[in-house]
């Protein structure tokens, strides 16, 4: 456990460092524009490039974390980041910033390292909490956003950027010395891992969920300061403090989401998450008073924070063998979610002069996700029920109310010799031994109709013609209205 906690602390602090470096350009853009002439379009591109690359690079970095371990990946990532950080400090043109920004994306991609590595050190019952704690590393973006401009005003933006070189060297050294050299590694080709998951709808559902929750986090972080000033006439300082409160709330409640997913059904937690976002989106779209606006924004912060923590509980649960590449894909979609919503918000505001339509769209997306989660919840329950049937030692046969066989388990095949394919679509008469008369079966079914149950000894016949005796129990399966839907028979050979 000591080793696990050391790795959790080390990797979480390393993520903070990576995210601090990731947003250097956007945080210092006002100061950079004083020395490098940039058009509004160039500013948008320069700030967007690290976000896009930081998202897409999460897929290979997640994969290679499974292959080479978190220690090596963090050390390599921080050493690679030395180049773009120094290059940006020497930049004097738009092209220089683009080149530096391209490689700066590695800082954002480090997110995939911990969510792939840390679950290896803890039992599945703690995966949600552990990944939630690791996700607090997102606070690194806030640290640079608030601290870098202050430092730039004092020592200049060039020297501020160069300070990050020290940060990178320190964390490269820490990971080299304290990182786990013996981490369990998975050696499997990326093509094989992707081919094993890309048709799985659960992957794309989780990607959609993180696209919405993390995208909403970034979108609110970007537009809240200007909205609070322009629409509610707050001072820039007050707006900044409220935005910082939103960021802190959504970030630090993330481990709570992971803990809740560990203790309760993760799908139920996600239902509350998207229901909260959907209702808040409706509230915010009507441009209420500052009090109602604050309530709506805070509910969004709590909901998406809990959602972000819950989603990464489900990844190792469903994709234990492909956790690296799947974590990369899901987190990449979240990163892209952080890129597109701010653009959408800006476009909607430029056209309509308000954000109402964008909030309603967020509400509709959250509602659609709520419905998908309900579908996944019941699909998961059905899957568990099938696994129970498949796993029991006794033979199981399920028929519909007309007596047509719908399902059998492996134990049924082992006892009778009939495969699942041979049995489904036929009636239980395929097992008839001929040893029982009509009165026996009439008594059996009268008991089932009267008591919903029958059990006793019966002679049946295998596929090869052998006659054998078994103990058979038959029960009615009813729906919520009390209507018979299936008959389930469970037997063991005597």
NUTIRO-584952 format. One record per residue (C-alpha): residue in three letters; x, y, z. Coordinates in steps of 0.5 Angstrom, whole numbers, plus 500, padded with zeros to 3 digits. Layout:
% NUTIRO-584952
ALAXYZ ...
END
This chain:
% NUTIRO-584952
UNK500500500 UNK506505501 UNK508504494 UNK501505492 UNK501512496 UNK507514493 UNK506513486 UNK499516487 UNK502523490 UNK508523485 UNK503522479 UNK498527481 UNK503532483 UNK507530476 UNK500531472 UNK499538476 UNK506540473 UNK504537466 UNK498541466 UNK501548468 UNK506547462 UNK500546458 UNK497552458 UNK503557458 UNK502560452 UNK494562453 UNK496564460 UNK501569458 UNK498571451 UNK496578453 UNK504579455 UNK506575449 UNK502580444 UNK505586446 UNK512583443 UNK509579438 UNK504582433 UNK498577432 UNK492577429 UNK485575433 UNK485569428 UNK493567429 UNK491568437 UNK486563437 UNK490558433 UNK496559437 UNK492557443 UNK488552440 UNK494548438 UNK496545445 UNK489543446 UNK488539440 UNK495536440 UNK494535448 UNK488531447 UNK490527441 UNK497525444 UNK493522450 UNK492515446 UNK499513444 UNK501516451 UNK496512454 UNK498506450 UNK506506451 UNK504507459 UNK502500459 UNK508498455 UNK513502459 UNK511504465 UNK509511468 UNK516512471 UNK519512464 UNK513516460 UNK513522465 UNK521522465 UNK521522457 UNK515527457 UNK518532462 UNK525532458 UNK521533451 UNK517539454 UNK524542455 UNK525544448 UNK518547447 UNK518551453 UNK525554452 UNK523555444 UNK517559446 UNK522563451 UNK526565445 UNK520566440 UNK519572436 UNK514570431 UNK507567430 UNK511561427 UNK515560433 UNK509560437 UNK506555433 UNK512550433 UNK513551440 UNK505550441 UNK505543437 UNK510540442 UNK507543448 UNK501539447 UNK505533451 UNK504537457 UNK496536457 UNK497528454 UNK500526461 UNK493525463 UNK493519460 UNK499516464 UNK496516471 UNK489514469 UNK493508466 UNK498506471 UNK495508478 UNK489502478 UNK495497477 UNK496499485 UNK489499488 UNK484494488 UNK478495483 UNK474497489 UNK478504490 UNK479505482 UNK474511482 UNK477514488 UNK484514486 UNK483516479 UNK479522482 UNK484524486 UNK489524480 UNK484528476 UNK485534481 UNK492535477 UNK487539473 UNK488544478 UNK495545474 UNK492549469 UNK489554474 UNK495555477 UNK499557471 UNK493561469 UNK493566475 UNK500566477 UNK503566470 UNK501573469 UNK503576476 UNK510573475 UNK510576468 UNK508583470 UNK514583475 UNK520579471 UNK517579464 UNK514573460 UNK520571457 UNK523569464 UNK516567467 UNK516561461 UNK524560463 UNK522558470 UNK518552468 UNK524549465 UNK526548473 UNK519545474 UNK520540468 UNK527538471 UNK525537478 UNK519533476 UNK523529471 UNK528528477 UNK523526482 UNK520521477 UNK527518475 UNK528517483 UNK521515486 UNK518512480 UNK516505480 UNK521501476 UNK517494477 UNK510497475 UNK506491471 UNK507492464 UNK502490458 UNK506488451 UNK501488446 UNK501492439 UNK496498439 UNK493496433 UNK491489436 UNK488493442 UNK484498438 UNK481493434 UNK479489440 UNK475495443 UNK473500437 UNK467496436 UNK465496443 UNK459502444 UNK461502451 UNK468506449 UNK464511445 UNK459512450 UNK464513456 UNK468518451 UNK461522449 UNK460523457 UNK467525458 UNK466530452 UNK460533455 UNK463533463 UNK470536461 UNK468540455 UNK463543460 UNK468545465 UNK473548460 UNK467552457 UNK465555464 UNK472556466 UNK473560459 UNK466564459 UNK464565466 UNK469571467 UNK466575461 UNK459573462 UNK459576470 UNK462582468 UNK458584461 UNK451581464 UNK451582471 UNK456588472 UNK461585477 UNK468587477 UNK473583474 UNK476582480 UNK470579483 UNK468575477 UNK475572477 UNK474570484 UNK467567482 UNK471563476 UNK476561481 UNK471558486 UNK468554480 UNK474551478 UNK476549485 UNK469546486 UNK469542480 UNK476540481 UNK476538488 UNK470534488 UNK472530483 UNK475525488 UNK468525491 UNK465522484 UNK470517484 UNK469515491 UNK461515490 UNK462510484 UNK466506488 UNK461505494 UNK455505489 UNK453503482 UNK457508477 UNK451508472 UNK446511478 UNK451516479 UNK452518472 UNK444519472 UNK444524477 UNK450528474 UNK447529467 UNK440530470 UNK444536474 UNK447538468 UNK440538464 UNK436542469 UNK442547470 UNK442548463 UNK435550462 UNK436554468 UNK442558466 UNK439559459 UNK433564461 UNK439568464 UNK436569471 UNK438573476 UNK445573479 UNK443569485 UNK440564480 UNK445564475 UNK450562481 UNK446556483 UNK446554476 UNK453554475 UNK455551482 UNK450545480 UNK454544474 UNK460545477 UNK458539482 UNK455535477 UNK461535472 UNK466534477 UNK463528480 UNK462526473 UNK469526471 UNK471522477 UNK466517476 UNK467516468 UNK474513470 UNK472508475 UNK468505469 UNK474505464 UNK479499468 UNK472496470 UNK470494462 UNK477495459 UNK482492464 UNK486489458 UNK486495454 UNK486500459 UNK492504456 UNK489505449 UNK482506452 UNK484511457 UNK487515452 UNK481515447 UNK476517453 UNK481522455 UNK482525448 UNK475526447 UNK475530453 UNK480534451 UNK477535445 UNK471537449 UNK475542452 UNK476545445 UNK470545441 UNK465548447 UNK468555447 UNK468556440 UNK461554440 UNK459559445 UNK463564442 UNK459563435 UNK453563439 UNK454569443 UNK457573436 UNK450571433 UNK445572438 UNK448576443 UNK447571449 UNK449564451 UNK442562452 UNK442557446 UNK448554448 UNK446553455 UNK440549452 UNK444545447 UNK448543453 UNK442541457 UNK439537451 UNK446533450 UNK446532458 UNK439529457 UNK441525451 UNK447522456 UNK442521461 UNK438516457 UNK444513454 UNK446511462 UNK439508463 UNK440504457 UNK447502460 UNK445501467 UNK439496465 UNK444492459 UNK449491465 UNK444488469 UNK442484464 UNK449482463 UNK450480470 UNK444476470 UNK446472464 UNK453471467 UNK449468473 UNK446463469 UNK452462465 UNK456461471 UNK452456476 UNK454449476 UNK446446475 UNK443446468 UNK439452467 UNK433452461 UNK429458460 UNK423458456 UNK418463454 UNK410462456 UNK409458450 UNK414453452 UNK420455446 UNK427454449 UNK430461449 UNK436460453 UNK441454456 UNK447455460 UNK454451459 UNK452446465 UNK445444461 UNK450442455 UNK455438459 UNK449434462 UNK444433456 UNK449433450 UNK445438446 UNK449445445 UNK446452446 UNK444452438 UNK441446438 UNK436447444 UNK434454442 UNK428454438 UNK425447440 UNK421445446 UNK423441452 UNK420435449 UNK427434446 UNK429431453 UNK423427454 UNK425420456 UNK418416455 UNK418414462 UNK413419465 UNK405418463 UNK401424461 UNK398424468 UNK405426471 UNK406432466 UNK399434468 UNK400434475 UNK407438474 UNK404444470 UNK398444475 UNK403445481 UNK406450477 UNK400454475 UNK397454482 UNK404455486 UNK408458481 UNK413452482 UNK415445482 UNK420441484 UNK422433484 UNK425427480 UNK424426473 UNK428422468 UNK430425462 UNK434423455 UNK441425453 UNK443427446 UNK446420445 UNK440416447 UNK442415455 UNK437415460 UNK439419466 UNK435421473 UNK435429475 UNK432433480 UNK428439477 UNK426445479 UNK421449475 UNK419457477 UNK415462473 UNK418468471 UNK413474472 UNK414482470 UNK412487474 UNK405487472 UNK405479475 UNK404477468 UNK408470466 UNK414472461 UNK418466462 UNK419459465 UNK426457468 UNK428450470 UNK434448474 UNK436441474 UNK442437477 UNK444430475 UNK442424481 
END
